Amino acid sequence: MKVNNDMTADFLRQAYGGESMAHMRYLIWAEIAEQERMPNIARLFRGIAYAEWAHANNHFNVLGQRKGVYTVAAGGVFGVGKTADNLQGAIDGELHEVQQMYPVYLEAARFQNEKDAERSFGYALEAEKIHAQLFKQAQDSAKQGKDMELDNLYICSICGYTGTGEAPDVCPICGAKKEKFKNF
């Protein structure tokens, strides 16, 4: 994979940084949910942390040919609170990616004819929409002092698509086969 344009490369690095921070933040918040006796919300945080890893991995691999040391500026929510508060941080971060960040990055990649970056940003954008919805469902329960009801949780290791119940035979975002899903 190769990126030809500096702007798209900068956007990939920023997205990589943001996804990397989200990955770690969700693992930390999963521990808080465990302490508050909300194991399903903890599982949701861990599953979506894996999806964020998939996004970071895609962005990193698209950048693979561009080596160097760069300062990466990426937005991120910081702080630890009660699970309902942490979920609000997660919702805010996901909505920022859905409404602001990825649409701009995706359009820049399209404009600059960066097909690999376009695919990577597109995968993340579609998965983040689902993450925001799942975090909102979890927050509704947490605000009532309850754990969320959560069936089987599965994540596509290729694009980060996240679903509950039975994994589909083919990922609706990237087309990966069922074997590429990881269960949480």
N, C-alpha and C positions, 0 to 999 in steps of 0.2 A: 504494500500500500504506500501511496505517496501523496503528499499534500504540496501543491505548487504555490499557493498563495499565503502570504504572511498573515493576513487578517483571519482566514479560516484556521490557520495553525494556532493563532492566539486564542480564538474561540474554543478550539479543541482543548488547549491547555487549561483554559478557565473552566470549561465543563468538567474536565478530568479532576481538577482541584475541588470543585463543588461536589461532585459525585463521591470523591474519596472522603471528604469531610462528612457528607451525609451518611455514608457507610459506617463510619466510626461513631458518629453521633447516635445513630439508631441502635447500635450495639450497646452503647452506654445507657440509653433510655430503656432498652430491653431489661437491663439489670434493675432499674428503678421499678419497672412494671412487675418484675418478679418479686421484689421486696414488698410491693403493695398487694401481693397475692392476685395478680392479674396475668396468669400464664399465657392466655391466648393473645393478649395484647403484646406480651413479650415476644411470643412466637411471630406475630405480625411484624414487629420491629425487626426481628432477626431475618425474617424472610425478605422484607423489603430492603434491608441492608445488603443482602445478597444480590438483589436486583440492581442496587446502586453500584455494587462491585462490577456487575456485568456491563453497566453503562461506562464506568471508568475504564474498564478493560478494553471496550470497543474504542473509546476515544484515544487511549494510549496506543493501541495497535495501529490506528489510522495514522498517528504521528510517528510511527516506528522509524521512518526514514529521516526524520528531522531530529538530529541530536544537538545537544547543547544544554547549557544551564540557563534557566529562565526564572524570573520572578513571576509567580502565578497569583493573580488577583482573582479571588472567587468569593462570592457572598456566602455567608453561612450563619446559621442560628447558633448561638452559644448559650450555655447555662443549663442547669439541671433544676427541675421543679417536680411537682407532683405529676403523675402520668397524664392527667388531663391537660396540664400546661405543656408538657413535653409534646403531646399530640398536636397542640395548637402550633407549636414551633415546626413540627413536621408538615402540617397542613400548609402553613405559610410558605415554607420552603418549596414544597411541591407546586403550589399555585404560582409562585414566582417563576419556576421553571416552565410551567405550562403556559402562563399568560404573557411572560416577558422574555425570558432568556432563550428557550429553545426555538420559538418562532423566528426570532431575529437571527440566531445562529443558522437555522435551517435555510432561511432566505438568502443569507450571505453565501452559504455553501452552494446553493442552487445558482446564484448569480455568478459565482466564480467557477462554476462547473466542476465542483469537487464532489464527485459521486460517492466516494467512500465516506467522507464527512457527512454528506447529506443523509446517507443511510444510517450512520451512527446517531446523528441528531434526531432523525425521524423515529428510530426505535425508542430512544429515550423519551421523546415527547409523548408518544402514545402510551408508554408504560406509566409515566408520571401522572397522567390523567387518572388512571386506575388507582394509583397509590394515594392520591388526594382523597378519593372517594372512600377507600378502605380506612384511612386514618380518621376521616370524619365519622364513620360508623363506630370505630373504636372509641373516639372521643365522646360520642353520645352515651355510650355505656359507662365510660370512666367518670363522666360528670355525675352519674347517678351512684358512683361508688361501686360499680360492678365491672366484672370482666366481660368482654364481648363474647358473643357466641361465634365460634369460628370452626368451620369444618376443615377438611383437608386444605392446606395452603400449598400452592405450587408456583414455582418461578421458572421461566424459561432462561436457561443459562446463556443463550445467545443474545437476546434482546431485553431481558428483564420483565417481560410480560408476567403479570401476577394474576392469579385466579384462585377461586375456592371451589371445593367440590371435586369433581373428576377432571383431570387434565384432558384437554382436547387432543385428538390424534395429530393435529397440525397446529402450530402456534398461529393465532390470528394476526400477529404483527409481522413476524419474520418468516413464517413458513417452516420452522424447525419441527422435526418429528417429536413425538411424545417422549421418546427416550432422552431428549435434551432437557426435560423438566426436572427440577429438584424439588422434593417435597419437604415441607417444614411442619 
